[in-house]
Amino acid sequence: MDTNEFQLVEKETITECHFQEEEILKEETDRKTRQFELDRAIALGNLEHFKVKIFFADDKGKKVVNTTIWAITDSSILLKQNVLIPINRIIKLEI
């Protein structure tokens, strides 16, 4: 994956994003990898306030944010200041 095609955004601007409902990852193996990365990121975030790069897509294109994940629900990840990103729109994480 070419990460140069992603626009770097600040987490505060994510609240302005509009997310589609469809799953961005088509392959089951990619979705399992994403879940593993999310589980690892939340553990590192809670223990060491470790930041991760979150690559995701909204209705305007591909974006990346560098931040700490505070919590994970069944459908979203929670960042500081109640910023949510739907899990089905996350492409990958870099820890």
Secondary structure, DSSP 8 states (H G I E B T S, - for coil): --GGGSEE--GGGGGG----SS-S--SHHHHHHHHHHHHHHHHHHHHH---EEEEEEETTEEEEEEE---EE-SSEEEEGGGEEEEGGGEEEEE-
